Amino acid sequence: MTALTLPTGPLQGAGSAATVIRAVRAWQLAPQPAGLPQNLPEPIAAAAGEPPAGPAWAEHRRRFAVEVVGDGTSGWQAPVSEPVAQIIADDVAQGLIGHDAAAPRRLAYRKKTGRHHSGPHARQAASAIELACWDLASRAAGVSVTGLLGGTIRTSVPAYATALGLDPSHPAAPAAAAWIAEAGFWGQKWPLPKPLILAGPKAVAKTLGPLREAAGDGRFMVDALGRCRADQAIGLLPVLADLDIAFVEDLVPPGTWAWHRLRSAGAGVAFAAGEHAVDEAEQLRLLTGDAVDVWQVDPGWSGGLTRSLHTTELAADLGMATFPHGDRLCAAVALAGTCCRDKIPAVEWHLTVEPLRQEIFSAPLQVQDGLLPVRTVPGLAEALKLPAGTSAMEVTGP
């Protein structure tokens, strides 16, 4: 079932290589479930918050796969939301006809036909196309994406467990933290819910202390999702320092006045940010402005793999490790697979959301002993589950 018909047309001065884009299509995917994934480990399911964790946003009800079509093969990226798919159709697709997907540096200079050139949705659209081009180039060349990026450094990368779908105040939370540690994850990240923040630093210490203890020698991180006022965040810094956290995310919005006030307060707490820095200028401002200690990048939001690799290398030059955000896990693993462990120690695995994301693939990624496998065969990911009667590699145009 074709969801959107994106522009297709004659090539303009292009060759006949398999990596030259002939058409761009979008295919509607099944909606993402809003509840918990099936077959969650019992300790994780027991500590899940109410309502059940998992995205219930409207953008997950209508989602699409983007296909860039070459000669005899296609490149894919999914899922993308309906607004992002529409930007691709309106602003990007026509300019892609004749583009060589094997020339990533030229992609930014392709003609745009609309006004959506910056901001989150525009950057997600640009990222989706860039990742689809890597997929096409990899499949056409018969070389893995990590091979195209310069070589596979690691065949597996550590994953850290994001427990944002769990309730840290739940009686079962310490058992969940212990399970995460025993499962071999690089570390674990827990949320700071708004009611817990309002209860004050002593309540935070009382709640997170047992989780930190259950995590043992494993690394422990905290994400406040930007819910704190500046005074609340400053009051939490000594508690977080006592918990010996590896890093904290989004006590307040990164780069704001309150953020820099927290930075000046110090207290030995490492600050992480970057996954929401979608525009290039914002990325550089955070990286070079002494605003972060730990860099986070999402290839699905930041502009794609090329841009993510650039900022990862820049972060390393500035003495910062990078922890790729997990929204585009296959791309994040490819990025990590082409970097050494000092540059990218681990990638994010969202305990209650990633299994739902992986349902669109014929062979979902899974964590084994705390590790994610790096793909060493062509393609950025496994085949997609497209509507009945279609094939991920042989979809014909409308």
C-alpha positions as CSV (number, residue, x, y, z in Angstrom):
1,M,0.0,0.0,0.0
2,T,1.6,3.2,-1.1
3,A,1.1,6.0,1.4
4,L,2.6,8.9,-0.4
5,T,3.7,9.3,-4.0
6,L,7.0,11.2,-4.0
7,P,8.5,12.8,-7.1
8,T,10.2,10.7,-9.8
9,G,11.6,11.9,-13.1
10,P,14.3,11.7,-15.7
11,L,17.9,11.9,-14.7
12,Q,19.8,15.1,-15.3
13,G,23.3,14.4,-16.5
14,A,23.6,11.4,-14.2
15,G,25.3,8.1,-15.0
16,S,23.8,4.6,-14.8
17,A,25.5,3.5,-11.5
18,A,23.3,1.5,-9.2
19,T,23.7,4.2,-6.6
20,V,22.1,7.0,-8.7
21,I,18.6,7.8,-7.3
22,R,15.8,7.2,-9.8
23,A,12.8,7.7,-7.5
24,V,11.8,8.3,-3.9
25,R,8.8,6.5,-2.4
26,A,7.1,6.3,1.0
27,W,5.3,3.3,2.3
28,Q,3.0,3.2,5.3
29,L,4.0,1.0,8.2
30,A,1.8,-0.5,10.9
31,P,1.2,1.8,13.9
32,Q,3.5,1.5,16.8
33,P,1.8,-0.1,19.9
34,A,1.4,2.3,22.7
35,G,1.8,-0.1,25.6
36,L,4.6,-2.3,26.9
37,P,6.3,-4.7,24.6
38,Q,5.5,-8.4,24.9
39,N,7.9,-10.7,26.6
40,L,9.6,-8.1,28.8
41,P,11.7,-9.6,31.6
42,E,9.5,-9.9,34.6
43,P,11.6,-7.5,36.8
44,I,11.4,-4.8,34.1
45,A,7.6,-5.3,33.6
46,A,7.0,-5.3,37.3
47,A,8.6,-1.8,37.7
48,A,6.9,-0.2,34.7
49,G,5.2,3.1,35.4
50,E,1.5,3.8,34.9
51,P,0.2,4.2,32.3
52,P,2.3,1.6,30.6
53,A,5.5,2.8,29.1
54,G,5.9,3.2,25.3
55,P,5.2,6.1,23.0
56,A,1.5,7.0,22.5
57,W,2.2,10.1,20.5
58,A,0.1,10.7,17.4
59,E,3.2,10.6,15.2
60,H,3.5,6.9,15.9
61,R,0.0,6.2,14.7
62,R,0.9,7.0,11.0
63,R,4.5,6.3,10.2
64,F,6.3,5.5,7.0
65,A,9.3,3.9,5.5
66,V,11.3,6.0,3.0
67,E,12.7,4.3,-0.1
68,V,15.4,5.7,-2.4
69,V,15.4,3.7,-5.6
70,G,18.6,3.0,-7.6
71,D,19.2,0.6,-10.5
72,G,18.3,-2.8,-9.3
73,T,18.3,-2.0,-5.6
74,S,16.9,0.4,-3.0
75,G,17.9,2.1,0.2
76,W,15.5,2.3,3.1
77,Q,15.0,4.3,6.3
78,A,12.2,3.9,8.8
79,P,10.2,4.8,10.6
80,V,9.5,8.4,9.8
81,S,6.5,10.4,11.0
82,E,3.9,11.8,8.6
83,P,5.1,15.4,9.0
84,V,8.7,14.3,8.2
85,A,7.5,12.2,5.2
86,Q,5.6,15.2,3.9
87,I,8.7,17.4,4.2
88,I,10.6,14.8,2.2
89,A,7.9,14.8,-0.5
90,D,7.5,18.6,-0.6
91,D,11.1,19.8,-0.1
92,V,13.6,17.1,-0.7
93,A,12.6,14.3,-3.1
94,Q,12.6,16.2,-6.4
95,G,16.2,17.4,-5.8
96,L,17.3,13.8,-5.1
97,I,16.6,12.6,-8.6
98,G,20.0,12.0,-10.2
99,H,21.9,12.2,-6.9
100,D,24.6,9.6,-6.4
101,A,24.0,8.0,-3.0
102,A,27.7,7.0,-2.9
103,A,28.7,10.7,-2.7
104,P,27.4,11.8,0.8
105,R,29.3,15.1,0.8
106,R,27.2,16.3,-2.2
107,L,23.8,15.5,-0.6
108,A,23.6,18.8,1.3
109,Y,23.9,20.7,-2.0
110,R,20.9,19.0,-3.7
111,K,18.1,21.4,-4.7
112,K,15.4,22.0,-2.1
113,T,11.9,22.8,-3.4
114,G,10.4,24.2,-0.2
115,R,11.1,26.4,2.8
116,H,11.6,23.7,5.5
117,H,15.4,23.8,5.8
118,S,15.9,23.9,9.6
119,G,14.3,22.8,12.8
120,P,13.6,19.3,14.2
121,H,11.3,18.0,11.4
122,A,13.5,19.3,8.6
123,R,16.6,17.8,10.2
124,Q,14.8,14.5,10.7
125,A,13.8,14.6,7.0
126,A,17.4,15.3,6.0
127,S,18.7,12.6,8.3
128,A,16.2,10.0,7.0
129,I,17.3,10.6,3.4
130,E,21.0,10.6,4.3
131,L,20.6,7.2,6.1
132,A,18.6,5.8,3.2
133,C,21.5,6.8,0.9
134,W,24.0,5.0,3.0
135,D,21.7,2.0,2.9
136,L,21.5,2.2,-0.9
137,A,25.3,2.7,-1.3
138,S,26.1,-0.2,1.0
139,R,23.7,-2.6,-0.8
140,A,24.8,-1.5,-4.2
141,A,28.5,-1.9,-3.4
142,G,28.1,-5.1,-1.4
143,V,30.0,-3.6,1.5
144,S,28.8,-3.0,5.0
145,V,28.0,0.6,6.1
146,T,30.9,0.5,8.6
147,G,33.1,-0.6,5.7
148,L,32.0,2.5,3.7
149,L,32.6,4.7,6.8
150,G,36.2,3.7,6.9
151,G,36.2,0.2,8.3
152,T,34.7,-2.0,11.0
153,I,36.6,-1.4,14.3
154,R,34.3,-3.6,16.5
155,T,31.9,-6.4,15.7
156,S,29.9,-5.7,18.8
157,V,29.3,-2.6,21.0
158,P,28.2,-2.3,24.6
159,A,24.7,-1.1,25.3
160,Y,23.5,0.9,28.3
161,A,19.9,0.4,29.5
162,T,17.6,3.3,29.6
163,A,14.9,2.7,32.2
164,L,12.8,5.8,31.4
165,G,9.7,3.6,31.1
166,L,10.2,2.5,34.7
167,D,9.1,4.1,38.0
168,P,12.1,4.6,40.2
169,S,9.7,4.9,43.2
170,H,8.1,1.5,42.5
171,P,8.9,-1.2,45.1
172,A,10.1,-3.4,42.3
173,A,12.6,-0.9,41.0
174,P,15.6,-2.1,42.9
175,A,15.0,-5.6,41.6
176,A,14.9,-4.2,38.1
177,A,18.2,-2.3,38.6
178,A,19.8,-5.6,39.8
179,W,18.5,-7.4,36.8
180,I,20.0,-4.8,34.5
181,A,23.3,-5.1,36.2
182,E,23.2,-8.9,36.0
183,A,22.3,-8.8,32.3
184,G,25.6,-7.3,31.5
185,F,24.6,-3.8,30.4
186,W,27.4,-1.2,30.3
187,G,25.3,0.9,32.7
188,Q,21.7,2.0,33.4
189,K,19.9,5.3,33.2
190,W,16.9,6.2,35.4
191,P,14.3,9.0,35.2
192,L,13.6,11.7,37.7
193,P,9.8,12.0,37.6
194,K,8.3,15.4,38.4
195,P,6.7,14.3,41.6
196,L,10.0,13.1,42.9
197,I,11.7,16.3,42.0
198,L,9.0,18.3,43.8
199,A,9.5,16.1,46.9
200,G,13.0,17.5,47.2
201,P,16.6,16.3,47.3
202,K,16.2,14.0,50.4
203,A,13.4,12.1,48.6
204,V,15.5,11.8,45.5
205,A,18.4,10.4,47.6
206,K,16.0,8.0,49.4
207,T,14.6,6.8,46.1
208,L,17.7,6.5,43.9
209,G,20.0,5.2,46.7
210,P,18.6,1.6,46.6
211,L,18.8,1.6,42.8
212,R,22.4,2.7,42.8
213,E,23.2,0.1,45.4
214,A,21.4,-2.6,43.3
215,A,23.4,-1.5,40.2
216,G,26.6,-2.5,42.0
217,D,29.8,-1.6,40.2
218,G,27.8,-0.8,37.0
219,R,27.6,2.8,35.8
220,F,24.5,4.8,36.9
221,M,23.0,7.7,35.0
222,V,20.0,10.0,35.6
223,D,17.7,11.8,33.1
224,A,15.4,14.6,34.4
225,L,13.9,15.3,31.0
226,G,14.2,19.0,31.5
227,R,11.7,19.0,34.4
228,C,13.7,20.9,37.0
229,R,13.8,24.6,37.8
230,A,17.3,26.0,38.2
231,D,17.0,26.1,42.0
232,Q,15.7,22.5,42.1
233,A,18.5,21.3,39.9
234,I,21.2,23.0,42.0
235,G,19.7,21.4,45.1
236,L,20.0,18.0,43.4
237,L,23.7,18.3,42.4
238,P,25.1,17.1,45.8
239,V,22.7,14.2,45.8
240,L,23.8,13.1,42.3
241,A,27.4,13.5,43.2
242,D,27.0,11.3,46.3
243,L,25.4,8.7,44.0
244,D,28.5,8.7,41.9
245,I,26.6,9.0,38.6
246,A,28.4,8.7,35.3
247,F,26.4,11.6,33.9
248,V,23.2,13.5,34.2
249,E,20.9,14.5,31.3
250,D,18.6,17.5,31.0
251,L,18.1,18.7,34.6
252,V,17.2,21.9,32.7
253,P,17.2,22.5,28.9
254,P,20.8,22.4,27.6
255,G,22.5,25.6,26.7
256,T,20.1,27.9,28.6
257,W,21.0,30.3,31.3
258,A,20.0,27.8,33.9
259,W,22.2,25.2,32.3
260,H,25.3,27.4,32.5
261,R,24.4,28.3,36.1
262,L,24.4,24.5,36.9
263,R,27.7,24.1,35.1
264,S,29.3,26.9,37.2
265,A,28.0,25.2,40.4
266,G,30.1,22.2,39.6
267,A,29.8,19.6,42.4
268,G,31.7,17.0,40.3
269,V,28.7,16.0,38.2
270,A,29.2,15.3,34.5
271,F,26.6,16.9,32.2
272,A,25.4,15.1,29.0
273,A,23.6,16.7,26.1
274,G,23.4,16.7,22.3
275,E,20.6,14.4,21.1
276,H,18.2,17.3,20.7
277,A,20.8,19.6,19.1
278,V,19.5,19.1,15.6
279,D,21.0,22.1,13.8
280,E,24.7,22.3,13.1
281,A,25.2,25.7,14.7
282,E,23.6,24.4,18.0
283,Q,25.8,21.3,17.9
284,L,29.0,23.3,17.6
285,R,27.8,25.8,20.2
286,L,27.3,23.0,22.8
287,L,30.5,21.2,21.8
288,T,32.9,24.1,21.8
289,G,31.3,26.3,24.4
290,D,32.3,24.3,27.5
291,A,28.6,23.4,27.9
292,V,28.9,19.5,28.1
293,D,31.1,16.8,29.5
294,V,29.5,13.9,27.6
295,W,28.3,14.2,24.0
296,Q,25.1,12.5,22.8
297,V,24.2,12.4,19.2
298,D,21.3,10.8,17.3
299,P,22.0,10.0,13.6
300,G,18.2,10.2,13.0
301,W,18.0,13.8,14.3
302,S,21.4,15.3,13.8
303,G,21.7,15.2,10.0
304,G,22.7,11.5,9.5
305,L,25.8,9.4,9.8
306,T,28.2,11.8,8.2
307,R,27.3,14.6,10.6
308,S,27.2,12.3,13.6
309,L,30.7,10.9,12.8
310,H,32.0,14.5,12.5
311,T,30.7,15.6,15.8
312,T,31.8,12.4,17.5
313,E,35.4,13.0,16.2
314,L,35.2,16.6,17.3
315,A,34.0,15.6,20.8
316,A,36.9,13.1,21.0
317,D,39.3,15.9,20.1
318,L,37.8,18.0,22.9
319,G,38.2,15.1,25.4
320,M,34.6,14.0,25.5
321,A,33.1,10.5,24.9
322,T,30.0,10.1,22.8
323,F,27.0,8.0,23.7
324,P,24.7,7.8,20.6
325,H,21.0,8.2,21.3
326,G,19.0,5.1,20.5
327,D,16.1,6.5,18.4
328,R,17.8,5.2,15.2
329,L,19.5,2.2,16.8
330,C,20.8,0.6,13.6
331,A,22.5,3.8,12.6
332,A,23.8,4.4,16.2
333,V,25.4,0.9,16.2
334,A,27.0,1.5,12.8
335,L,28.4,4.7,14.1
336,A,29.8,2.9,17.2
337,G,31.1,0.1,15.1
338,T,33.4,2.4,13.1
339,C,34.7,4.1,16.3
340,C,36.9,2.8,19.1
341,R,35.5,2.3,22.6
342,D,37.2,5.5,23.9
343,K,35.2,7.6,21.5
344,I,31.9,5.6,21.9
345,P,31.9,3.5,25.0
346,A,28.2,2.4,24.6
347,V,25.0,3.1,22.8
348,E,21.5,3.5,24.3
349,W,19.0,0.6,24.5
350,H,15.6,1.8,25.7
351,L,14.2,-1.2,27.7
352,T,10.5,-0.5,27.1
353,V,10.6,1.3,23.8
354,E,13.3,-0.2,21.6
355,P,11.6,-3.6,21.3
356,L,8.5,-1.7,19.9
357,R,10.7,0.1,17.5
358,Q,12.4,-3.1,16.3
359,E,9.0,-4.6,15.4
360,I,9.2,-3.1,11.9
361,F,12.3,-5.2,11.0
362,S,12.2,-8.8,9.8
363,A,15.1,-9.6,12.2
364,P,15.1,-7.2,15.2
365,L,18.2,-6.2,16.9
366,Q,18.6,-7.7,20.4
367,V,21.0,-7.2,23.3
368,Q,23.0,-10.3,24.2
369,D,25.2,-10.2,27.4
370,G,25.0,-6.4,27.3
371,L,26.3,-6.2,23.7
372,L,24.7,-5.3,20.3
373,P,26.1,-6.8,17.1
374,V,27.6,-4.5,14.5
375,R,26.2,-5.3,11.0
376,T,29.1,-6.6,8.8
377,V,26.9,-7.3,5.7
378,P,25.5,-4.8,3.2
379,G,22.7,-2.6,4.4
380,L,22.1,-0.4,7.4
381,A,19.5,-2.8,8.8
382,E,17.5,-5.9,8.1
383,A,14.6,-6.0,5.7
384,L,11.5,-4.0,6.7
385,K,8.1,-5.5,7.3
386,L,6.2,-3.7,4.6
387,P,2.5,-4.2,3.8
388,A,1.5,-7.7,2.6
389,G,2.4,-8.5,-1.0
390,T,5.5,-6.3,-1.2
391,S,9.3,-7.0,-0.8
392,A,11.7,-4.7,0.9
393,M,14.1,-5.0,-2.0
394,E,11.7,-5.3,-4.9
395,V,9.1,-2.6,-4.4
396,T,7.8,-1.2,-7.7
397,G,6.7,2.4,-8.1
398,P,3.1,3.5,-8.0
